[in-house]
Amino acid sequence: MTWYVEEGIGETRAIEVVSGQIVAARLDWPGSLVAGQIEDAVLISRTSGSKRGTARFANGAEALVDRLQPDASEGAPIRLEVIRSPIAERGRLKLAHARPTNTAVRPAPSVLDRLGTDAKLVRRFPVDGWDELFAEAWEQEISFSGGSLAFATTPAMLLVDVDGDLPAHALALAAVAPLAEALRRFDCGGSIGIDFPTLQHRDHRKAVDDALAKALKHWPHERTAMNGFGFVHLVARLKRPSLLNLITISRVGAAARLLLRRAEAVTEPGALLLTAHPGVRAKLKDEWLAELARRTGREIRLESDPKLAISGGFAQGIAL
């Protein structure tokens, strides 16, 4: 098993590869607080007698703070370690989580640092599959023989609906393997609810529970047994936004970054023409385009096409 890291334009991508297949992935958009980062901040609010409060970092980002000492006061400096990155949701932002520490200041670790010594920095992933993985996260659906998994991010939890035309027990069992694979490929964490078909027989529910235990044995989590309505609740440590979260909350931004990745791979000679939906074109930052020109050594041209889907942007080489 090997992790490969691409430092893209506007994002960093990482995949874990086993036998030529992507089994896990990470997606990181720079600019926010990162788990493992240690920095001095200012405590800006605290309820009297509570161990919790809110702090503001030098870059203006705020975080919820736990385990405050009794003498920690509003307006005072405080050194914090970020435990969880902020996570955007429809209509709101879940602030980062942090805790007081006496450890030396440490900058936000890169994706490569977080993955450890077994990770390799590459210009381009050595296996195909990223575009397919992106498409699955974009559509929030994965098909398998006899059924499908539909994903929905909500403020409370990630919900997964199992649907298909197989008999209920067979469908539930058939969904277990693709579900376990998707949780790692999408880098899921936190509270996850899975809505399997309703199984009337206790032994059928037990068979699905056993299959889940086997499929998820290497993925740290806690899990309830399937209830009489086919619902299973998983809880895994949440340290960063998942692929589903990033792509769902900022679809135009995700599409813009994907277009830049496609542009880097163009082999046709000439200037690089990027054609995209007007919303995607507007999302392409000047510094991103400048970095694309630097990396490719080409002139960059842009064209809008309102008939294109948000994710349908493409790049090509054209005569100067």
N, C-alpha and C positions, 0 to 999 in steps of 0.2 A: 504494500500500500504506500502510495506516494502522493503528497500534495504538490500541486503546481500553482504558481501565482503569476497572474498577468497584471501589471500595473498599467491599466488603461487610462484613457483620457476622461477625467471626471469620475472615475471609479476604479476600484481594485477588485479583481475577480480571482477566485481560487477554487480549485476542484481537487478532490481526492479520487485517484484512479486505481481500480483493481481489475486486473485482466483486461485492460483496454476499455473499461466502462467507468463512467462517472458515478460514484456511489455517494458522494457528499459534495457540498458546494458552499461557498461564502460569497457575499456581495457586500462591498463597503463603499459608501459615498463619503468622502472626506468632509471635514468641517464641523463635526459635532464631537461631543465628549465621548471618550472610548474607555471601556472597561480596562482597568490596569493603569490608567493615567493618574498621576499624583501631582497635585498642584495646590498652591495657596489660593484661597477664596475668601469671601466675606460672608459671614452669617447675616442674612438680611431679615429673617423672621424666625420666631420661635414662640410656641405657646407655653405659657408659664407652667413649669412642672413637667413638661413633656420632654422626651428624649429625641424628638423629631423637630425638624425645622427646614428652612430653605436657604440655600447659599447661592451666591453669584460668583462666577469665575471671571478672570481678567478679560476674556473675550466676550463677556456679556451673557454667556449661557448660564442657565440656572439648573440646580439639582436639588432633589429631596435628600435630606441628610438624616441618618438614623444614628443611634448610639451616642448622642451628644452628652458631654460631661455636664454636671450641674452648674459649673462656673462659666460655661459657654454663653456669651451674651450677644444680643443683636448689635451689629455694627463692628464686631471684633473680627480680626483675621483668624482663619482656621485652615489647617492643612487637611486636604481630603483625598481619598482614593476613590475613583469612580468604579462602581460595582456593576452598573448597567448603563448602556447608552440610552439616549432619548429615543422614543419610538413614536412616530407620527401615526395618527389614526384619522379617520374621516371626521373633520370638525374639531379636532383637538390634538394636543401634543402631550404624551406622557413624558414627564421630565426624567432626566437621568437620575440614578440613585447613587449616593456616595456615603462614605463613612469617614470619620476622623482617623488620622494616622500620624505617627511620628516618623515615618519612613522618609528618606530623602526624596526631593522632587524628582519626578520621572515623566518625560514627555509621553504623549499618546503612543502606544506601541503600534507599529505597522501590522498589516495582515501577516506579513512574512514573520515578524517577531512573534505574533500570537500563535502561529502554527508550529513554531519550533524548528529544530535543526534538520528535520526530515523534509522540510518544504524547499522547493526549488523555484527560483525566480526565472521565468521564461518570457521570451518576447511573444510567443504564441503557444497555446496549449498543444501538447503532442497528440491529443486524440480529438476526434470530432464529438459533438454532442452539446456544446454550450448553447447554440441557437435553438436546439430542440428543448433543452431545459428552460431556456428563457420563454419559449412559446408556451410551455406547460404552465409556468408561473403566470404568464400574461393571461392565458385563458382560464386559469384557476381550475383546470380539469385534467385528469389523467384517465385514459381509457385502458382497460384490461379485458382479457377474453371473458365475455359474458356480462361486463358491467363497466362502471366508471366511478371515479371519485371526484366530487365537486367540493372545492375549498371556498370558504368565506371568512374573511377577517372581520371580527367585530370588536368593540371595546372590551367585552368581557373575555372572549376567548376565540381561538381559531376553531371553526366548525368544519367538519368533514362529513359529507353526505354520501352514503354508499347506495348506488342504484344499479339496476340491471334487470335482465330478463331470466336469470337463473332462478331455480327454487331458492327460497329464503336462506336455508342453511348452507347450500352450496355457494350462494352468492357471498355470504358473509365470510366463509372460509377462503374463497377465491380473492377477496379484497384484502386479506391480511398482508400478503407479501408486497403488493404494490403500495399499500399504505405505509408499511415500515420503510420501504425504499424512499418514498416521497418525503417523509419527515426528515430524513437526512439530506436528501438532495435539495430540499427547499430551506434547510437550516432552521427548522421550526423549534420553538421552545415556548415556555410559559404554559398556560392552560389550554388544553386541546380537547374538544368534544367530538366523538365519532358516533354518528347515527347509523348503526347497522340496521338491517331489516329486523323486524320483531320476530323473535324466536320463542315459540311457545314452550318447547321442551327444555328442561333444565340441563340435560346432558348435551344438547346442541349448543347452549350458551357456554357450558363448560369447555366444549371442544374449541370454540372460538377463543375463549380466554387462554387456553393452553397454547393455541397457535400464535396468539399475540405475544405471550410470554417468550416463546422461542424466537419469534421474528425480531423482537425488540430487546433481547437479552444483552446486547452490547451497546444499547442506547440508554444512558442513565435517565431514569424517570420513576415516577410512582403512578399506579394505575388502579382504578376501581374494577371490580368484576362487572360484567355486562348485566344490566338490570332487565326487568321483564319487558321493557320497551325497546331493547336493542342498543341502549346508549352506554358508551364507555367513556370515562373521563381520564385523560392523561395529564400529568403535570411534570414538566421538565424545566431545568434551569434556563432562565432567559437572560442573556447578556447583551444582545444586539438585535436589530431588526432582521427579520428573515427576508429571503428573496420575495416571498409573497407580499410581505408588508411594504417593502420598498417599491416594488413594481405596481402594486395596487394603489398606493397613496399618491404616487407621482408618475402616472403613466406616460405623460408627455416627456418628463425628464428621463425616464428609463428608455423611451424610444430614441431620444436624442443621443444618449450614450451608446446605445446599440448601433445607431447609424455611424458614429465615429469609429466603433470597432470594425464595422464592415468596410469603412473607407480605408483603414490602415491595411486591410488585406488585399486591396485592389492591385492587380499586377499589370493591367493595361497601361501603356505609356501615355504621357501627356498630363494636362492639368486634371485635378480631381474635381468632378462635378457631383455635389451632394443634392439629391432631389428628395424633398420631404413635404409632408403636410405643413401648411403655414404655421400651425402651432408648434410643431417640432423645430422648424427653422428658427422661430423666435426664441426657442429655448437654447440654441447653440451659442454659448458664450464666446466672446471675442478671444479670451485666453485659451479656450479649448481649440478653436480654429487655428490660432497661432501655434499651438503645440502640435496639431495635426500637420501643419505645413512644415514644422521643424522635423518631425519624425519621418515624414515621407519625402521631404525635399521638393515638394510640388506647390504650384499655385492652387489655391482652393477657391472654387466657385460654388455658389448656392442657387438653387432654383426651388420655387414653391409650386406645389400641385395640390389644390384643395380636394381633388378626387381621390388622392391616396389615403389609405387608412393611416391612423396614427403610427402604427408599427410597420408600415409598408415602405419606409424610406429606403433608398438605395444609393450606391455610389458607383461611379464609373470613370475611367480615364477618357479624356477627350482631347482633340487636337488643340494646340495652343493658338 
